[in-house]
Amino acid sequence: MNLVKIIIAGPRGRMGSEAVKLVKNTDHFELVAVVDRKFDGQMLSDVEGFQDIRNVPVYSDIERCLETVEADVLIDLTTPEVGMHHARTALKFGVRPVVGTTGFSKVDLEELQRTCEDKGLGCIIAPNFALGAVLMMKFSQMASKYFHDIEIIELHHDQKLDAPSGTAVKTAEMISAVREQKLQGHPNEKETIDGARGAEFEGMRIHSVRLPGLVAHQQVLFGSDGQTLTIRHDSYNRASFMSGVKIAVDTVMTANQFVYGLENILE
Ligand code: NAP
């Protein structure tokens, strides 16, 4: 396989540090730089926890990084505002973004899609890189053809910034594409405490749970006469996302369009 030169943004984060391990442990991946706001001008080996990663410079500014370092792919695992700036800048420099950062707006996604079309470059944004989560979304879409009353409950650690999760929104969108339109619950239902029924998405409800101890979990509940169906996925650690990141990096190298969601690149 051809060598893929990779920049990782957010290497000290929980996801970013797993991505550094993935790149280190994959023969045809090479880490050529990292983008980190705190250690500009240093080497990654100077940063605690990365002593064994040699010859990888740290940049705080993505533009300067891309001007200096030759790369094929940028893996971004930061925050929505920073991730959008990084993805936009990477495309400007002809570097393909693989973005796991969640919380991008529709407007952001449309802008990246347009840029990819203009430049004929690949970009993969996946709100969930866990293969099991992708299957959970696909199975939920299948079930929603037959069960039209649906509540999505997503559960994450309490440091998560965006709610509902990108996975929950993506699940709702996939369901909406095939589900018969339906306003759920009693037509006269009233919340006596705001938010009790969760967020409304085309008649479905999405509930976000935030607790320490959790990583990333989601269950989709389907109700019908006399029966319910529950489809659930649990990520117990961040390593669970890395097989999907690896597939995305390999795929983006030959892609020349914008892809949103890992399910669109799995056979
Ligand atoms: P995290 O541990 O908080 O890491 C975030 C990283 O971003 C840190 O290295 C942080 O550096 C950096 N960062 C924050 N603000 C920055 C800024 N202004 N400039 C440059 N770097 C900045 O978060 P995480 O759990 O790794 O999650 C990262 C992202 O991935 C989130 O959006 C999360 O929702 C998403 N995620 C995606 C998946 C998936 O499968 N797609 C799975 C899990 C999580 P500092 O230490 O300096 O703040």
Residues whose N, C-alpha, C, O or C-beta is under 5 A from the ligand:
A	BS01	NAP	G10 P11 R12 G13 R14 M15 G16 R37 L77 T78 T79 V82 G100 T101 T102 A126 P127 N128 F129 A130 F241
